[in-house]
């Protein structure tokens, strides 16, 4: 599965901290959907969670004037998953 997320226009009141609060809200909504056996809504809420995480990374990158090198972190993440045996 290859998911390309849109890059959002960061709103003035969005911060790294506010995105973490939003991640928790989205996670709670996924839990509620699963408890209600509402798989479709769980998937929709999972996309909201993933998008919010993506926006968190974007905010972090912008706080370093775009020099955070998120691609490097993504490569490191993939290597870690491979070491753990989660990837071929």
Rosetta blueprint (number, residue, H / E / L):
1 X L
2 X L
3 X L
4 X L
5 X L
6 X L
7 X L
8 X L
9 X L
10 X L
11 X L
12 X L
13 X L
14 X L
15 X L
16 X H
17 X H
18 X H
19 X H
20 X H
21 X H
22 X H
23 X H
24 X H
25 X H
26 X H
27 X H
28 X H
29 X H
30 X H
31 X H
32 X H
33 X H
34 X H
35 X H
36 X L
37 X L
38 X L
39 X H
40 X H
41 X H
42 X H
43 X H
44 X H
45 X H
46 X H
47 X H
48 X H
49 X H
50 X H
51 X H
52 X H
53 X H
54 X H
55 X H
56 X H
57 X H
58 X H
59 X H
60 X H
61 X H
62 X H
63 X H
64 X L
65 X L
66 X L
67 X L
68 X L
69 X L
70 X H
71 X H
72 X H
73 X H
74 X H
75 X H
76 X H
77 X H
78 X H
79 X H
80 X H
81 X H
82 X H
83 X H
84 X L
85 X L
86 X L
87 X L
88 X L
